[in-house]
Amino acid sequence: MKQTDLSRLAKEDIISIIGKEWMLITAGDIQHFNTMTASWGGVGFLWGKPVAFVFIRPERYTHDFVEQNDRLTLTFFDEADKDILNFCGTKSGRDYDKVKETGLRPVATPGGNVSFEQARLTIEGRKLYKTRLTADGFIDKAALERWYHDKPGGGLHDVYVVEIENVFEQ
């Protein structure tokens, strides 16, 4: 894993890689962390800083780790690793050792956060802001109905805005 310039993100179709290829959100340190698959989020510029924003349901085990840590990573993989992301998105770290089950090889970033040897791209960031989505906040009520009404798996997501501090590539 080598550090690269933020401009590396400009070479990516970030909408496609998050929405179609997915990412792992990971928080904790190399001795104690959890990771989950996400397909909602993005990157941009806010408050004079490059940022990423991610959505995590409070019921998810990874949510606990994100809450307990100031920083997190977003990792992106090649298509050949889609089975890893599928497993990490459908199984809870409360019940499974995701590293053992998937063959993920965790590595510590220079800042002590967790990435994976298999990741082709890692964004490391510091939490700046958190809010919870509310039903009243939905202007498009069809989105609320489609994504939350009678859906198993929990309530409305927490949204985290994360300052992008480092970008690494393999």
C-alpha positions in Angstrom: 0.0 0.0 0.0 1.5 3.3 -1.0 0.2 6.8 -0.3 -1.0 8.7 -3.4 -2.3 12.1 -4.1 -5.9 13.1 -3.7 -6.1 13.6 -7.4 -6.0 9.8 -7.8 -9.7 9.9 -7.0 -10.4 11.9 -10.1 -9.3 8.9 -12.2 -12.2 6.9 -10.7 -15.8 6.8 -11.7 -16.7 7.2 -8.0 -20.5 6.9 -8.6 -20.0 3.6 -10.3 -17.5 2.2 -7.9 -19.6 2.9 -4.9 -23.0 2.1 -6.4 -22.1 -0.9 -8.5 -18.7 -2.2 -7.2 -19.3 -1.3 -3.6 -16.9 -0.5 -0.8 -16.0 -1.7 2.7 -16.4 0.8 5.5 -14.0 -0.2 8.3 -13.4 1.3 11.8 -11.1 0.3 14.6 -7.5 -0.7 14.8 -5.7 -3.7 13.5 -6.3 -5.7 16.7 -10.0 -4.9 17.0 -12.1 -3.7 14.0 -15.2 -4.4 12.0 -16.0 -3.9 8.4 -19.2 -3.8 6.3 -20.1 -3.4 2.7 -21.8 -0.3 1.6 -23.2 0.9 -1.8 -24.4 4.3 -0.7 -22.1 7.3 -0.3 -20.0 9.7 -2.3 -17.2 12.2 -2.3 -17.1 15.9 -2.7 -15.9 19.2 -1.2 -17.5 20.7 1.9 -16.3 23.2 4.5 -13.1 23.8 2.6 -12.1 20.2 2.7 -12.3 17.1 0.5 -14.9 14.8 2.1 -16.6 11.4 1.7 -20.0 10.8 3.1 -21.3 7.4 4.1 -24.6 5.9 5.3 -24.7 3.3 8.1 -27.7 1.9 9.9 -27.4 2.1 13.7 -28.2 -1.6 14.0 -25.1 -2.6 12.1 -22.2 -3.9 14.2 -19.8 -1.6 12.3 -21.8 1.4 13.4 -20.5 0.7 17.0 -16.9 0.8 15.7 -17.5 4.0 13.7 -19.0 5.6 16.8 -16.1 4.6 19.0 -13.4 5.8 16.6 -12.5 9.2 15.2 -11.4 7.8 11.8 -12.4 5.1 9.3 -11.4 3.8 6.0 -13.3 3.2 2.7 -11.7 0.4 0.7 -12.4 -0.5 -3.0 -11.7 -3.8 -4.6 -11.4 -5.4 -8.0 -14.4 -7.3 -9.5 -12.7 -10.6 -8.6 -13.3 -9.8 -4.9 -17.0 -9.3 -5.2 -17.7 -12.4 -3.1 -15.8 -10.8 -0.2 -17.9 -7.7 -0.4 -21.1 -9.8 -0.7 -20.2 -11.8 2.4 -19.3 -8.6 4.4 -22.6 -7.1 3.4 -24.8 -10.0 4.4 -23.1 -11.4 7.5 -22.6 -9.6 10.8 -19.3 -9.3 12.5 -21.2 -10.2 15.7 -21.7 -13.7 14.3 -18.8 -14.3 11.9 -15.1 -13.6 11.7 -15.2 -11.8 8.4 -11.4 -12.0 8.0 -11.3 -15.7 8.5 -14.4 -16.4 6.4 -13.3 -14.3 3.4 -9.6 -14.4 3.4 -9.3 -10.7 3.8 -5.8 -9.7 4.8 -5.9 -6.6 7.1 -3.0 -4.1 7.1 -2.6 -1.0 9.2 -2.3 2.3 7.5 0.4 4.6 8.8 -2.3 6.3 10.9 -3.2 3.0 12.6 -6.5 2.4 10.7 -7.4 -0.7 8.8 -7.1 -1.4 5.1 -6.7 -4.7 3.3 -4.0 -6.1 1.1 -6.6 -6.9 -1.6 -7.9 -3.3 -1.8 -6.9 -1.5 -4.9 -7.8 1.9 -3.4 -8.2 3.1 0.2 -9.6 6.4 1.5 -8.7 7.2 5.1 -10.7 9.9 6.8 -11.6 11.7 10.0 -15.3 12.1 11.0 -16.5 15.7 10.9 -20.3 15.4 11.2 -23.1 12.9 11.9 -26.8 13.1 11.5 -29.6 10.7 11.3 -32.0 10.6 8.4 -35.6 11.3 9.5 -38.9 10.4 7.8 -39.9 14.1 7.9 -36.8 15.1 6.0 -37.7 13.1 2.9 -39.0 15.5 0.2 -39.4 12.5 -2.1 -41.6 10.2 -0.1 -41.3 7.5 -2.7 -37.6 7.1 -1.7 -38.7 6.6 1.9 -41.3 4.0 0.9 -38.9 2.2 -1.4 -35.9 2.0 0.9 -37.3 2.0 4.4 -41.0 1.0 4.5 -41.4 -2.6 5.7 -37.7 -3.4 4.9 -35.9 -5.8 7.1 -32.6 -4.8 8.6 -33.4 -1.7 10.6 -34.2 1.9 10.7 -33.1 5.0 8.9 -29.4 5.5 8.3 -26.9 7.7 10.1 -25.0 9.9 7.7 -21.3 10.6 8.4 -19.3 13.3 6.7 -15.6 12.3 6.7 -12.7 14.5 5.9 -10.4 12.7 3.4 -7.0 12.7 5.0 -5.2 10.1 2.9 -5.5 8.1 -0.2 -3.6 4.8 -0.8 -3.4 2.5 -3.7 -1.9 -1.0 -4.1 
